[in-house]
Amino acid sequence: MDGYRTLLIWSIILCLTQDYGSCANILDGPQNVTVLTGSNATFLCTVASGWRSISWYLKNVFIVTITPSETTVSPGYTIVTQNSTNSITGAFTTEITIVNVNKSNSGTVQCSSFSASFQEAYLSVQVKGSVQITGGNVIVTPNSTVSLTCRAEQWYPAPSITWQINNTLADTIYYSTSYTTDANDFVTALSSFRINPETDLSLTCLATVQTLPQPQSSTVNITVREQSPGGKGKERAAIRVMRGKPQRSLTTMYGPSIETVWDIVTSRTLPSQNQKGKVMATMMATPLTLDLPQQAPVYRFLEIDG
């Protein structure tokens, strides 16, 4: 039998056999409290006059005992107590504040005045996790489909996920959200968002729980650019590279003003067709930046100085 029930039984026996004053009725018990991890949780319990001892328990474990002469706090807890007595009725109110609560503190909170009954409430501790839209900013051509994923990790309980388009709440038809729970009851949310933008816009993913004053958020920008001349995914451009320099990568201008680094995957020299020692070559390159509309290899033409 656990210590709490043993103590309660002995208290009832003492109440019934020695002094009914120790069995003062609880007039107003503690109320449920929901707080964010790292916050303080406060509970009140009021008993009728004539009380001799009041005890508090968290998850059936003793944490505080109050008598007219002293207050005892169990080791391992940081608890602030404050007591008051009604000058007219003699009712006694004890207030305890559990400091810096964490998720493991969630559970029942009980107030007992050594009577056959006790009053209990529930402490619920919520956890703020992280939120991030993967992939970062995006550059697309008009009416391209953009798919983004928002990942909210280490929340408790499951966070509410919403999206905003240009700081305006987005309709739920644009996104869907799934949840998974790990062995420690922490929740991860994955929200997938799809849109076909015609103009530049910002997308914001927001995650929140009841006790969070402001949602956690992550924002990316979608930039819409007309496709450069040259075709769909196989654009042509004259790129000058000095002979003898390492040709692991090169920098070009994508569209009117977007500087892009390309990784040269393969290259093949064509028969010389230029004068003054210049050689035409072809290569296949892959964009290293993540914000380009084409992620597949792209063929480009290379001009090497002779």
C-alpha positions as a Markdown table, in Angstrom:
| # | Residue | x | y | z |
|---|---|---|---|---|
| 1 | Met | 0.0 | 0.0 | 0.0 |
| 2 | Asp | 1.5 | 3.4 | -1.0 |
| 3 | Gly | 2.4 | 6.0 | 1.6 |
| 4 | Tyr | -0.4 | 8.3 | 0.8 |
| 5 | Arg | -3.2 | 5.8 | 1.5 |
| 6 | Thr | -1.4 | 4.6 | 4.6 |
| 7 | Leu | -1.2 | 8.2 | 5.9 |
| 8 | Leu | -4.8 | 8.8 | 5.0 |
| 9 | Ile | -6.1 | 5.7 | 6.9 |
| 10 | Trp | -4.2 | 6.6 | 10.0 |
| 11 | Ser | -5.5 | 10.2 | 9.8 |
| 12 | Ile | -9.0 | 8.9 | 9.6 |
| 13 | Ile | -8.5 | 6.7 | 12.6 |
| 14 | Leu | -7.0 | 9.7 | 14.5 |
| 15 | Cys | -10.0 | 11.8 | 13.5 |
| 16 | Leu | -12.5 | 9.3 | 14.6 |
| 17 | Thr | -10.9 | 8.2 | 17.9 |
| 18 | Gln | -9.4 | 11.4 | 19.3 |
| 19 | Asp | -10.3 | 14.8 | 18.0 |
| 20 | Tyr | -13.0 | 15.6 | 15.5 |
| 21 | Gly | -11.5 | 19.1 | 15.2 |
| 22 | Ser | -8.8 | 17.6 | 13.1 |
| 23 | Cys | -11.5 | 16.6 | 10.6 |
| 24 | Ala | -12.5 | 20.1 | 9.5 |
| 25 | Asn | -14.5 | 20.0 | 6.3 |
| 26 | Ile | -13.1 | 21.3 | 3.1 |
| 27 | Leu | -15.3 | 24.2 | 2.0 |
| 28 | Asp | -13.6 | 24.9 | -1.3 |
| 29 | Gly | -11.1 | 22.6 | -3.0 |
| 30 | Pro | -8.5 | 23.2 | -5.6 |
| 31 | Gln | -9.4 | 23.9 | -9.3 |
| 32 | Asn | -7.9 | 22.5 | -12.4 |
| 33 | Val | -4.8 | 24.4 | -13.7 |
| 34 | Thr | -3.2 | 24.3 | -17.2 |
| 35 | Val | 0.1 | 26.1 | -17.6 |
| 36 | Leu | 3.1 | 26.1 | -19.9 |
| 37 | Thr | 6.3 | 24.3 | -18.9 |
| 38 | Gly | 8.6 | 26.6 | -16.9 |
| 39 | Ser | 5.6 | 28.5 | -15.4 |
| 40 | Asn | 4.2 | 28.4 | -11.9 |
| 41 | Ala | 1.0 | 26.6 | -10.9 |
| 42 | Thr | -1.1 | 27.8 | -8.0 |
| 43 | Phe | -3.8 | 25.9 | -6.0 |
| 44 | Leu | -6.0 | 27.0 | -3.2 |
| 45 | Cys | -7.9 | 24.9 | -0.5 |
| 46 | Thr | -10.2 | 26.4 | 2.1 |
| 47 | Val | -11.3 | 24.4 | 5.2 |
| 48 | Ala | -13.7 | 25.2 | 8.1 |
| 49 | Ser | -12.5 | 26.6 | 11.4 |
| 50 | Gly | -11.2 | 24.1 | 13.9 |
| 51 | Trp | -8.7 | 22.5 | 11.5 |
| 52 | Arg | -5.5 | 20.9 | 12.9 |
| 53 | Ser | -3.6 | 19.9 | 9.8 |
| 54 | Ile | -3.8 | 20.2 | 6.0 |
| 55 | Ser | -1.8 | 18.2 | 3.5 |
| 56 | Trp | -1.2 | 18.5 | -0.2 |
| 57 | Tyr | -0.3 | 15.7 | -2.6 |
| 58 | Leu | 0.9 | 15.8 | -6.2 |
| 59 | Lys | 0.3 | 12.6 | -8.1 |
| 60 | Asn | -0.4 | 10.8 | -4.7 |
| 61 | Val | 3.0 | 11.9 | -3.4 |
| 62 | Phe | 3.1 | 14.1 | -0.3 |
| 63 | Ile | 4.5 | 17.6 | -1.0 |
| 64 | Val | 3.2 | 20.0 | 1.8 |
| 65 | Thr | 1.8 | 19.7 | 5.3 |
| 66 | Ile | 0.4 | 22.8 | 7.1 |
| 67 | Thr | -0.3 | 23.0 | 10.8 |
| 68 | Pro | -1.1 | 26.1 | 12.9 |
| 69 | Ser | 2.5 | 26.1 | 14.0 |
| 70 | Glu | 4.5 | 25.2 | 10.9 |
| 71 | Thr | 4.6 | 24.4 | 7.2 |
| 72 | Thr | 6.6 | 21.4 | 5.9 |
| 73 | Val | 7.6 | 21.1 | 2.2 |
| 74 | Ser | 8.8 | 17.8 | 0.9 |
| 75 | Pro | 12.4 | 17.8 | -0.4 |
| 76 | Gly | 12.8 | 17.9 | -4.1 |
| 77 | Tyr | 10.0 | 20.5 | -4.7 |
| 78 | Thr | 10.1 | 24.2 | -4.9 |
| 79 | Ile | 6.8 | 25.3 | -3.4 |
| 80 | Val | 5.7 | 28.7 | -2.1 |
| 81 | Thr | 2.9 | 28.7 | 0.5 |
| 82 | Gln | 0.6 | 31.5 | 1.6 |
| 83 | Asn | -2.1 | 31.2 | 4.2 |
| 84 | Ser | -5.0 | 33.3 | 5.4 |
| 85 | Thr | -7.9 | 33.1 | 7.9 |
| 86 | Asn | -11.3 | 34.7 | 7.4 |
| 87 | Ser | -11.8 | 37.0 | 10.4 |
| 88 | Ile | -15.6 | 36.5 | 10.4 |
| 89 | Thr | -16.1 | 32.8 | 9.7 |
| 90 | Gly | -12.7 | 31.4 | 10.8 |
| 91 | Ala | -12.3 | 29.5 | 7.6 |
| 92 | Phe | -8.7 | 28.9 | 6.7 |
| 93 | Thr | -7.3 | 29.1 | 3.1 |
| 94 | Thr | -4.0 | 27.6 | 2.1 |
| 95 | Glu | -2.4 | 28.5 | -1.2 |
| 96 | Ile | 0.5 | 26.6 | -2.7 |
| 97 | Thr | 2.5 | 27.6 | -5.8 |
| 98 | Ile | 4.5 | 24.9 | -7.5 |
| 99 | Val | 7.5 | 26.8 | -9.1 |
| 100 | Asn | 8.9 | 26.0 | -12.6 |
| 101 | Val | 6.7 | 23.0 | -13.4 |
| 102 | Asn | 7.5 | 20.6 | -16.2 |
| 103 | Lys | 5.6 | 18.0 | -18.2 |
| 104 | Ser | 6.4 | 15.2 | -15.6 |
| 105 | Asn | 4.5 | 17.2 | -13.0 |
| 106 | Ser | 1.2 | 16.7 | -14.8 |
| 107 | Gly | -1.3 | 14.8 | -12.7 |
| 108 | Thr | -3.7 | 15.0 | -9.8 |
| 109 | Val | -3.3 | 17.6 | -7.0 |
| 110 | Gln | -5.1 | 16.7 | -3.7 |
| 111 | Cys | -5.9 | 18.7 | -0.6 |
| 112 | Ser | -6.8 | 16.7 | 2.5 |
| 113 | Ser | -7.7 | 18.0 | 6.0 |
| 114 | Phe | -7.5 | 14.4 | 7.4 |
| 115 | Ser | -11.1 | 13.7 | 6.7 |
| 116 | Ala | -12.6 | 10.6 | 5.1 |
| 117 | Ser | -12.8 | 12.6 | 1.9 |
| 118 | Phe | -10.5 | 15.0 | 0.0 |
| 119 | Gln | -10.7 | 17.4 | -2.8 |
| 120 | Glu | -8.6 | 17.1 | -5.9 |
| 121 | Ala | -7.8 | 18.9 | -9.1 |
| 122 | Tyr | -5.7 | 18.2 | -12.2 |
| 123 | Leu | -2.4 | 20.0 | -13.2 |
| 124 | Ser | -1.8 | 19.9 | -16.9 |
| 125 | Val | 1.6 | 21.1 | -18.1 |
| 126 | Gln | 1.9 | 22.0 | -21.8 |
| 127 | Val | 5.2 | 22.1 | -23.8 |
| 128 | Lys | 6.1 | 24.5 | -26.5 |
| 129 | Gly | 8.1 | 22.9 | -29.3 |
| 130 | Ser | 9.7 | 24.1 | -32.5 |
| 131 | Val | 8.2 | 24.9 | -35.9 |
| 132 | Gln | 10.0 | 25.1 | -39.3 |
| 133 | Ile | 9.1 | 25.2 | -43.0 |
| 134 | Thr | 11.6 | 23.0 | -44.7 |
| 135 | Gly | 13.4 | 24.1 | -47.8 |
| 136 | Gly | 13.4 | 27.8 | -47.3 |
| 137 | Asn | 12.5 | 30.5 | -49.8 |
| 138 | Val | 11.3 | 29.4 | -53.3 |
| 139 | Ile | 11.5 | 30.9 | -56.8 |
| 140 | Val | 9.0 | 29.6 | -59.3 |
| 141 | Thr | 7.5 | 30.4 | -62.7 |
| 142 | Pro | 3.9 | 31.6 | -62.9 |
| 143 | Asn | 1.2 | 29.0 | -62.0 |
| 144 | Ser | 3.8 | 26.4 | -61.0 |
| 145 | Thr | 2.7 | 24.1 | -58.1 |
| 146 | Val | 4.6 | 24.8 | -54.9 |
| 147 | Ser | 4.6 | 22.1 | -52.2 |
| 148 | Leu | 5.9 | 23.0 | -48.8 |
| 149 | Thr | 6.1 | 21.0 | -45.5 |
| 150 | Cys | 5.9 | 22.5 | -42.0 |
| 151 | Arg | 7.4 | 20.4 | -39.2 |
| 152 | Ala | 6.4 | 21.1 | -35.6 |
| 153 | Glu | 8.4 | 19.0 | -33.2 |
| 154 | Gln | 8.4 | 18.2 | -29.4 |
| 155 | Trp | 5.0 | 19.6 | -28.5 |
| 156 | Tyr | 2.6 | 18.6 | -25.8 |
| 157 | Pro | -0.3 | 18.2 | -26.3 |
| 158 | Ala | -0.7 | 18.1 | -30.1 |
| 159 | Pro | -0.4 | 21.7 | -31.4 |
| 160 | Ser | -3.0 | 23.4 | -33.5 |
| 161 | Ile | -1.5 | 24.1 | -37.0 |
| 162 | Thr | -2.6 | 26.9 | -39.3 |
| 163 | Trp | -1.2 | 28.7 | -42.3 |
| 164 | Gln | -1.2 | 32.3 | -43.4 |
| 165 | Ile | -0.9 | 33.7 | -47.0 |
| 166 | Asn | 0.5 | 37.2 | -46.8 |
| 167 | Asn | -0.5 | 37.4 | -43.1 |
| 168 | Thr | -4.1 | 36.3 | -43.8 |
| 169 | Leu | -5.5 | 33.0 | -42.5 |
| 170 | Ala | -5.4 | 30.4 | -45.3 |
| 171 | Asp | -8.3 | 28.1 | -46.1 |
| 172 | Thr | -7.8 | 24.5 | -45.0 |
| 173 | Ile | -8.2 | 23.3 | -48.6 |
| 174 | Tyr | -4.6 | 24.3 | -49.1 |
| 175 | Tyr | -3.1 | 22.0 | -46.5 |
| 176 | Ser | -3.4 | 18.8 | -44.5 |
| 177 | Thr | -1.8 | 17.9 | -41.2 |
| 178 | Ser | -0.8 | 14.6 | -39.6 |
| 179 | Tyr | 0.4 | 13.9 | -36.1 |
| 180 | Thr | 2.7 | 11.3 | -34.5 |
| 181 | Thr | 3.5 | 10.7 | -30.8 |
| 182 | Asp | 6.8 | 9.4 | -29.4 |
| 183 | Ala | 7.4 | 7.2 | -26.4 |
| 184 | Asn | 7.5 | 10.2 | -24.1 |
| 185 | Asp | 4.1 | 11.5 | -25.4 |
| 186 | Phe | 5.7 | 14.4 | -27.3 |
| 187 | Val | 3.9 | 15.2 | -30.5 |
| 188 | Thr | 5.3 | 16.0 | -34.0 |
| 189 | Ala | 3.0 | 17.6 | -36.6 |
| 190 | Leu | 3.7 | 17.5 | -40.3 |
| 191 | Ser | 1.6 | 19.9 | -42.4 |
| 192 | Ser | 1.7 | 19.8 | -46.2 |
| 193 | Phe | 0.8 | 23.0 | -48.1 |
| 194 | Arg | 0.2 | 23.2 | -51.9 |
| 195 | Ile | -0.5 | 26.4 | -53.9 |
| 196 | Asn | -0.2 | 27.7 | -57.5 |
| 197 | Pro | 1.0 | 31.3 | -57.0 |
| 198 | Glu | 0.6 | 33.9 | -59.7 |
| 199 | Thr | 2.4 | 36.6 | -57.8 |
| 200 | Asp | 5.0 | 36.9 | -55.1 |
| 201 | Leu | 3.7 | 36.0 | -51.6 |
| 202 | Ser | 4.7 | 34.9 | -48.2 |
| 203 | Leu | 3.6 | 31.7 | -46.4 |
| 204 | Thr | 3.6 | 31.4 | -42.6 |
| 205 | Cys | 3.1 | 28.2 | -40.7 |
| 206 | Leu | 1.9 | 28.7 | -37.1 |
| 207 | Ala | 1.8 | 26.2 | -34.2 |
| 208 | Thr | 0.2 | 26.8 | -30.8 |
| 209 | Val | -1.2 | 25.3 | -27.7 |
| 210 | Gln | -3.7 | 26.7 | -25.2 |
| 211 | Thr | -1.3 | 28.3 | -22.8 |
| 212 | Leu | 1.1 | 29.9 | -25.4 |
| 213 | Pro | 0.6 | 33.7 | -25.6 |
| 214 | Gln | 1.7 | 33.9 | -29.2 |
| 215 | Pro | 2.0 | 31.0 | -31.8 |
| 216 | Gln | 5.4 | 29.8 | -32.8 |
| 217 | Ser | 5.8 | 30.5 | -36.5 |
| 218 | Ser | 8.0 | 30.0 | -39.6 |
| 219 | Thr | 7.8 | 32.1 | -42.8 |
| 220 | Val | 9.1 | 31.6 | -46.3 |
| 221 | Asn | 8.8 | 33.8 | -49.4 |
| 222 | Ile | 7.7 | 32.6 | -52.8 |
| 223 | Thr | 9.0 | 34.7 | -55.7 |
| 224 | Val | 7.3 | 34.3 | -59.1 |
| 225 | Arg | 9.6 | 34.9 | -62.1 |
| 226 | Glu | 9.0 | 34.6 | -65.8 |
| 227 | Gln | 11.0 | 31.7 | -67.3 |
| 228 | Ser | 14.2 | 32.8 | -69.1 |
| 229 | Pro | 14.3 | 32.2 | -72.9 |
| 230 | Gly | 15.5 | 28.8 | -73.9 |
| 231 | Gly | 12.8 | 26.3 | -73.0 |
| 232 | Lys | 11.5 | 24.2 | -70.3 |
| 233 | Gly | 14.2 | 23.1 | -68.0 |
| 234 | Lys | 17.0 | 23.1 | -70.6 |
| 235 | Glu | 18.0 | 26.7 | -70.9 |
| 236 | Arg | 20.8 | 27.9 | -73.0 |
| 237 | Ala | 23.3 | 30.6 | -72.1 |
| 238 | Ala | 26.8 | 31.6 | -73.1 |
| 239 | Ile | 29.1 | 31.2 | -70.1 |
| 240 | Arg | 32.7 | 32.3 | -70.2 |
| 241 | Val | 35.1 | 30.3 | -68.1 |
| 242 | Met | 38.9 | 30.8 | -68.1 |
| 243 | Arg | 40.9 | 27.9 | -69.3 |
| 244 | Gly | 42.9 | 26.2 | -66.6 |
| 245 | Lys | 40.7 | 27.2 | -63.7 |
| 246 | Pro | 39.0 | 24.5 | -61.7 |
| 247 | Gln | 35.6 | 23.8 | -63.4 |
| 248 | Arg | 33.9 | 22.1 | -60.4 |
| 249 | Ser | 31.3 | 24.9 | -60.3 |
| 250 | Leu | 30.4 | 28.2 | -62.0 |
| 251 | Thr | 28.1 | 31.1 | -61.4 |
| 252 | Thr | 25.5 | 32.3 | -63.9 |
| 253 | Met | 22.5 | 34.6 | -63.9 |
| 254 | Tyr | 19.2 | 32.9 | -63.9 |
| 255 | Gly | 16.4 | 35.1 | -65.3 |
| 256 | Pro | 16.9 | 38.8 | -65.0 |
| 257 | Ser | 18.8 | 39.1 | -61.7 |
| 258 | Ile | 19.1 | 35.8 | -59.8 |
| 259 | Glu | 22.7 | 34.6 | -59.3 |
| 260 | Thr | 22.9 | 30.8 | -59.2 |
| 261 | Val | 25.8 | 28.4 | -58.5 |
| 262 | Trp | 25.9 | 25.3 | -60.7 |
| 263 | Asp | 27.8 | 22.1 | -60.1 |
| 264 | Ile | 29.3 | 20.7 | -63.3 |
| 265 | Val | 28.3 | 17.1 | -63.5 |
| 266 | Thr | 29.6 | 16.1 | -66.9 |
| 267 | Ser | 31.1 | 18.0 | -69.8 |
| 268 | Arg | 32.0 | 17.2 | -73.4 |
| 269 | Thr | 34.2 | 19.3 | -75.7 |
| 270 | Leu | 32.8 | 19.9 | -79.2 |
| 271 | Pro | 34.8 | 20.3 | -82.3 |
| 272 | Ser | 36.3 | 23.7 | -82.5 |
| 273 | Gln | 34.1 | 26.1 | -84.4 |
| 274 | Asn | 35.3 | 29.4 | -83.1 |
| 275 | Gln | 38.2 | 31.6 | -84.2 |
| 276 | Lys | 41.1 | 32.6 | -82.0 |
| 277 | Gly | 41.4 | 29.4 | -80.1 |
| 278 | Lys | 37.9 | 29.5 | -78.5 |
| 279 | Val | 36.3 | 26.1 | -78.1 |
| 280 | Met | 32.6 | 25.4 | -77.8 |
| 281 | Ala | 31.7 | 22.7 | -75.2 |
| 282 | Thr | 28.6 | 21.3 | -73.7 |
| 283 | Met | 28.0 | 20.3 | -70.1 |
| 284 | Met | 25.3 | 19.1 | -67.8 |
| 285 | Ala | 25.0 | 21.0 | -64.6 |
| 286 | Thr | 22.8 | 20.8 | -61.5 |
| 287 | Pro | 21.7 | 23.9 | -59.5 |
| 288 | Leu | 23.2 | 23.9 | -56.0 |
| 289 | Thr | 20.8 | 26.5 | -54.6 |
| 290 | Leu | 17.4 | 25.2 | -53.4 |
| 291 | Asp | 15.3 | 28.1 | -54.6 |
| 292 | Leu | 15.2 | 27.3 | -58.3 |
| 293 | Pro | 12.2 | 26.0 | -60.1 |
| 294 | Gln | 14.2 | 23.3 | -61.9 |
| 295 | Gln | 15.9 | 20.8 | -59.7 |
| 296 | Ala | 16.7 | 18.3 | -62.5 |
| 297 | Pro | 20.0 | 18.5 | -64.4 |
| 298 | Val | 20.1 | 21.3 | -66.9 |
| 299 | Tyr | 22.0 | 21.4 | -70.2 |
| 300 | Arg | 24.0 | 24.6 | -70.8 |
| 301 | Phe | 26.6 | 25.7 | -73.3 |
| 302 | Leu | 30.0 | 26.7 | -72.3 |
| 303 | Glu | 32.6 | 28.9 | -74.0 |
| 304 | Ile | 36.2 | 28.4 | -72.9 |
| 305 | Asp | 38.9 | 31.0 | -73.6 |
| 306 | Gly | 41.7 | 29.6 | -75.6 |
